[in-house]
Amino acid sequence: MIAVEQWTGASALLLRQAMRASVREFASRLGISARTITKWGKSPATVCRPETAQILDTALSRCTREEQELFRSLLAGVWGESASGDTERSSWAAPCTVISHKFLPVYLGEQGGRLYAAGAVCVAGPGGLERKTLLARHPSARSSTVYVYACGVAVVHLEEHHRVDTLTELAVWRYRTYATDPAWAGDCVVRLLEQHAAPDKRDDKATPCPQYVLSAYELRDASWTGASLDTALHLLTTPSVLVNRQDPAHVVPLGAGAEDAKFRDGWTHPETVRFGGGVSRGVAGWSGVAYHPQPAERALTMSQIVDLELDAQALWALSSHVLHMVESGEDPVMPPEFGWRFLRGAYVRLTTARPTETAQHRVMREAILSTSELPDRLRAAQDALRDGNP
């Protein structure tokens, strides 16, 4: 019996071709409208709804052996793979579009106040943190923004668009730019501080360069489906398996065929968590998040993931500052309005489901928070502040 992992308009039309049925005949046999079949012809990449996929599965199971074999060969001829997803391709490399979102946080403390005062007001994120924005000028990013939080943290957000032929190509770019982007982000924040400083405060010591970088990737225009799509998302989340990092200053791809082998074997990272809904899929890991939305369904938007990551990175930088003081033997001290009660409120807002929250959004939020270990870090920083400032 042939099994189709993911029915699209294109594969549904191939079934009609194998059954040698007209549009009206095919619609009648499936019990759907002819208009739906016409829409498949106009949008062949559209993924069918679960109930429609069930109808197509049933129709395929009732086909004659000859019709099933013809469908199998038609599908293999178009997609280069069998209906069950078993590959016969010599290479898994496939062009795709990836939108990269980098987050580079830094704790500024009192210095952040002048940037916050100069920023443009923006809507608070899921953590409920007050924040404003300032424009940055990254030399190659599609957009570059500095989010300044009232609690003394700045998060530099870089959005970059790439059309690549292989995921290895993207992995090499990622590591090479990670060697330079933190320093650029630090210099950017310093320039903004100098720009908005009072004349007698121009000699403040330089802001340290952000050290921790996390990315979120939106995968678009990809031809992978089923298990191969899962592999692609895992490779986006943990690209270290595609490159040689022995010389950090000159990261290079692994030998030829490394990426193909991961796809062939169905590689997944054991410490990642999957999320999504319907046919939209996402993977969250320690160093990144990857998401492939399907526009044909009511999926999560990438902006929702970015909003969560911005607040998560800001709270990570804030809690890291508190825990660093403890590790250095200092009593952690924060302004009262950003003390342990502030962290407790942020923790509750991030970890508690809202009445209007969809199931997809809840699963995404839980996956990102669990892999980042932010909740544990917030509790530790909260306890440290409460013990030092009862």
Secondary structure, 3 states (H helix, E strand, C coil): CCCCCCCEHHHHHHHHHHHCCCHHHHHHHHCCCHHHHHHHHHCCCCECCHHHHHHHHHHHHCCCHHHHHHHHHHHHHHHCECCCCCECCCCCCCCEEEEEEEEEEEECHHHHHHHHHHCEECCCCCCCCCEEEEECCCCCCCEEEEEEECCCEEEEEEEEEEEECCHHHHHHHHHHHHCCHHHHHHHHHHHHHHHCCCHHHCCCCCCCCCCCCEEEEEEECCCCCHHHHHHHHHHHHCHHHHEECCCHHHCEECCCCHHHHHHHHCCCCCCCEEEEECCEEEEECCCEEEEECCCCCCCCCHHHHHHHHHHHHHHHHHHHHHHHHHHCCCCCCCCHHHCHHHHHHHHHHHHCCCCCCCHHHHHHHHHHHHHHCHHHHHHHHHHHHHHHCC
